[in-house]
Each structure stands twice: as structure tokens, then as C-alpha cells.
Amino acid sequence: MSGYDVFEIPNVMLQKGGYLPNVRLAYKTLGTLNDARDNAVLVPSWYTGTHDSTEMFMVGEGRALDPSKYFIILTDLLANGVSTSPDNAPAPADMGRFPKVTVYDNVRLQQILVREKLGIERLRLVTGWSMGACQAYQWAAQFPDMVRACCPIAGSARTAEYNKVFLLALRRAMELDPAFNDGFYTRPPVRGIAAFAAIYAGWGTSEPFFRQRLFRAFGSQNTAEHVADFWEPFFLRCDANNLLSQLWTWERGDISANPLYNGDFTAALRASTARTIILPVDNDRYFPPQDAAFEAQHMPNGEVRVIKSHWGHMAPMNPGDIAQIDGPLAELLAD
């Protein structure tokens, strides 16, 4: 991990009834907050992502999220291995005992960081990819007065049922490895993680990606090599409990599942008054454009612009798709 800061929040009661005596919320800031304090951009991390990977794929000189122009706040999702997680929390919240954490919990803690630690009352933009996008939607509904503009990239305001089938397959693959031992393993459940990676490979990009053998960009010559060369190493670096905890957070994603909206999804969308450009990917198997169209329809200032990419959900990793992402981001920042 490159240099980052940690904001500690004591005695955190979680939405689903769990408790963490001390939350360590990892974050990194880039650029300078201006005198008017109106150039702050928040970018939460995605599934398995960290502030480092967010910086790598979304931030840079000459890009829309340019640290020479904006004060960029990169936050780490709980259970990602940098913020408080199953693999670093002290007992009795460690390993398989780690409590259930929602997107609502994550955003509530980020809001405390932004307002109390950084002294920022209004964010110029909240954006993110995948689970980062889910958090961006949550911010716009949970703290609408603090969000000027919002750009969810390849994510959704509520995790769809089809998406949940994929997440269930991942969980089953991990849990069926005897080494997993209900989350109290003495060695990594390598077979479970390898099965997890193989399932993920079929969803992470798209059918055209494999049909056109675009995996050759990774140095792989066939499908099996691509899974072994990219997806298995990608997930084997992760702690299994961390993966499943974040998976639980993803599966329960719903901006209306809280006391503010009591499950009224349309009301939660209507409350998101920030100017919003939703960027789904045409070949995304997790978060299809149809979901984004419904969301934008009920947001007062929402619209959809579909990214066209054979890379599917992984489009933000493809240099060839950067322009489709940075254009709308720059528009929202300049508006």
C-alpha cells in the first residue's frame, strides 16, 4: 500500500445489529482543498479494491479526476483488508465472527470522515466503479444535501436478483472447500478461492471478450490460461473472509433499505437530487443498462450514457474505454 491515512471511529453500532468497538477507516487524499472548499471529489473503492487501485485506474494528471485541479478523497471499503476487516480486526470481531456490514454503514462512516475530519460540507462529485458506484448511489440518497454531482460507473442502486445468483455461486464455491472451516481456517482455502476465481472469470468481462480472445492482451493464449494467469492470482492475494464479507455487503446493496426510506426504492431514487450521469456498460453481466434506465427515470436530475465495451464490467481497466468514462466525469465537474 502507498501512503494513506486512517480515521478511527470508536463504538460503531452497525445497521444489522453488529458492533465494532473501533473502526479504522483507511483513506488517501490527493491534491489540495481550495479556499472555497468546493473542489472535493469522493471515490470509494470497489470489490477487492483499495485506494491504490482506485488511484491507478481512475485518477491522474490530464484525466477528469486530476489532482492538480481537485481534492480527491479515496476511501477503503470495510472488509477490503486495509480498513477494518475480518483479517485485521481484533477478537471477537475477527475471521468468521466479523459482523455484517452494509453499504449504508460504509457511507455513514465516510460521511463522518468527510465532515468531521476533513471539514467538507459539500462534495463536488461522488463517483466510483462497481461497488464504488453502489456507494455513490448511496451517498446521493443518504446525504443528498452533501452531493452536488454523482457518477456511478458500472454499478447499481439496488443489487438485482440475477446478480445475487452469481454472488451465491461465489459464496458456495468458497464455503465448500473443507479448509474454509466456516471462516476459521488455519491455512487459506486455496481450492475454494480457485473455484471462486473461475466463476468470476465468466462474469467479469463478457462473451465477446472471450469470443474475440481479448484475453491475449494479458499474455494468455486460451481461456484456461487466462483464468490461471489473471483471475486466480488476483483472488489468491485476498483473504477469504474479506472476500465473503464484502460479498455480503454487495448482495444486500439497496439505497432504500434503511430507516430513511423503509424499502421504498422509488422514493430513495427521487431523493437523489444531485445531477447524475449513470455509466453502465452494454456487456456488463452484473449491472446491466436496464437497471440504470429505471434508476435514471426516477431521479430528478438523472440520465444514462451507456459505455460500449467488450470488456464488460471490467471496462474501467481498459485504456481504450477511458474516454467514455472521463468525458461525463469532466462534464459533471465543470457544470
BELPE-V145522 format. One record per pair of residues at least 6 apart in sequence whose C-alpha atoms are under 8 Angstrom apart, sorted by the first residue. I is the first residue (numbers start at 1). GAP is how many residues later the second one is. Records with the same first field share a line. If there is no record, write none. Layout:
I=GAP + GAP
//
This chain:
1=51
2=50
3=25
4=22 + 23 + 24 + 25
5=21 + 22 + 23
6=18 + 19 + 20 + 21 + 77
7=17 + 18 + 19 + 20 + 106 + 110
8=14 + 15 + 16 + 17
9=13 + 14 + 15 + 16 + 100
10=10 + 11 + 12 + 13
11=8 + 9 + 10 + 11 + 12
12=7 + 8 + 9 + 10 + 11
13=6 + 7
14=6 + 86 + 87 + 88 + 91
15=86 + 87 + 89 + 90
16=84 + 85 + 86
18=81 + 82 + 83
19=80
20=73 + 79
23=60 + 61
24=59 + 60
25=50 + 51 + 52 + 53 + 58 + 59 + 84 + 85
26=49 + 50 + 56 + 57
27=24 + 46 + 47 + 48 + 49
28=23 + 45 + 46 + 47
29=42 + 43 + 44 + 45
30=37 + 40 + 41 + 42 + 43
31=36 + 37 + 38 + 39 + 40 + 41
32=35 + 36 + 37 + 38 + 39
33=6 + 7 + 37 + 38
34=37
37=83
38=84 + 85 + 86
39=30 + 31 + 32 + 84 + 85
40=30 + 31 + 32 + 33 + 80 + 82 + 83 + 84 + 85
41=29 + 30 + 31 + 32 + 82 + 83 + 84 + 85 + 86
42=30 + 31 + 32 + 33 + 81 + 83 + 84 + 85
43=11 + 29 + 30 + 31 + 32 + 83 + 84 + 85 + 89 + 93
44=7 + 10 + 30 + 31 + 32 + 33 + 83 + 84 + 88 + 89 + 91 + 92
45=6 + 9 + 29 + 30 + 31 + 32 + 83 + 84 + 86 + 87
46=31 + 82 + 83 + 84 + 85 + 86 + 87
47=33 + 83 + 84 + 85 + 199 + 200
48=32 + 190 + 195 + 198
49=27 + 31
50=25 + 26 + 27 + 30 + 32
51=23 + 24 + 25
54=20
55=19
57=259 + 260
58=7 + 258
59=6 + 7 + 8
60=6 + 7
61=6 + 7
63=263
64=262 + 263 + 265 + 266
65=7 + 261 + 264 + 265
75=35
76=6 + 7
77=6 + 29
78=6 + 7 + 23 + 28 + 168
79=6 + 7 + 163 + 164 + 166 + 167
80=162 + 163 + 166
81=6 + 7 + 157 + 158 + 161
85=9 + 13 + 157
86=7 + 8 + 9 + 10 + 11 + 12 + 155 + 156 + 159
87=7 + 8 + 152 + 154 + 155
88=6
89=6 + 9
92=6
93=6
95=88 + 89 + 146
96=86 + 87 + 88 + 145
97=86
98=147
100=145 + 148 + 149
101=144 + 147 + 148
102=146 + 147 + 148 + 150 + 151
103=31 + 32 + 35 + 146 + 147 + 149 + 150 + 151
104=34 + 38 + 151 + 154
106=29
107=28 + 31 + 32
114=6 + 7
115=6
121=25
122=23 + 24 + 25 + 26
123=23 + 24 + 25 + 26
124=23 + 24 + 25 + 209
125=22 + 23 + 24 + 25 + 26 + 207 + 208
126=10 + 13 + 21 + 23 + 24 + 25
127=6 + 9 + 23 + 24 + 25 + 26
128=6 + 7 + 8 + 23 + 24 + 25
129=23 + 24 + 25 + 26 + 187
130=22 + 23 + 24 + 25 + 26 + 183
131=24 + 119
132=20 + 21 + 23
133=18 + 19 + 20 + 21 + 22 + 23
134=18 + 21 + 22 + 23 + 24 + 119
136=14 + 15 + 16
137=13 + 15 + 19 + 20 + 118 + 135
138=19 + 116 + 117
139=8
140=6 + 7 + 10 + 131 + 132 + 133 + 134
141=114 + 127 + 128 + 130 + 131
142=113 + 118
144=127 + 128 + 129 + 130
147=127
148=126 + 127
149=125 + 126 + 127 + 183 + 184
150=124 + 125 + 126 + 127 + 128 + 182
151=125 + 126 + 127 + 128 + 177 + 178
152=125 + 126 + 127
153=125 + 126 + 127 + 172
154=125 + 126 + 127 + 130 + 133 + 159
155=125 + 131 + 132
156=131 + 135 + 136
157=96 + 97 + 98 + 138
158=94 + 95 + 96 + 97
159=91 + 92 + 93 + 94 + 95
160=127
162=124
163=88 + 122 + 123 + 124
164=87
167=80 + 84
169=30
170=25 + 26 + 29 + 30
171=25 + 73 + 76
173=19 + 20 + 22 + 23
174=6 + 15 + 17 + 18 + 19 + 21 + 22 + 66
175=6 + 7 + 17
176=16
177=12 + 14 + 15
178=11
179=6 + 7 + 8 + 9 + 10
180=8 + 9 + 12 + 60
183=57 + 58
188=51 + 52
189=51
190=46
193=39 + 42 + 43 + 47
194=38 + 41 + 42
197=30 + 34 + 35 + 38
198=29 + 33 + 34
200=31
201=26 + 30
203=82 + 83 + 110
204=80 + 81 + 108 + 109 + 110
205=78 + 79 + 80 + 105 + 106 + 107 + 108 + 109 + 110
206=77 + 78 + 79 + 104 + 105 + 106 + 107
207=103
208=102
209=6 + 101 + 102 + 103
210=13
213=9
215=6 + 7 + 8 + 11
216=6
218=8 + 11 + 12
219=7
220=6 + 9
254=11
255=10 + 13 + 14
256=6 + 7 + 8 + 9 + 11 + 12
257=6 + 7
261=6 + 7
266=32
269=26 + 29 + 30
270=28 + 29 + 30
271=28 + 29
272=27 + 28
273=26 + 27 + 28
274=27 + 28
275=26 + 27 + 57
276=25 + 26 + 27 + 56
277=25 + 26 + 27 + 28 + 51 + 55
278=14 + 18 + 24 + 25 + 26 + 27 + 28
279=13 + 25 + 26 + 27 + 28 + 46
280=7 + 8 + 9 + 12 + 24 + 25 + 26 + 27
281=6 + 7 + 8 + 25 + 26 + 27 + 28 + 31 + 32 + 34
282=6 + 7 + 24 + 25 + 26 + 27 + 30
283=25 + 26 + 27 + 28 + 29 + 30
284=28 + 29
285=27 + 28
286=27
287=26
289=17
292=12
293=10 + 11
295=7
296=6 + 7 + 8
297=6
307=14 + 17 + 18
309=6 + 12
311=7
315=6
316=6 + 9
//
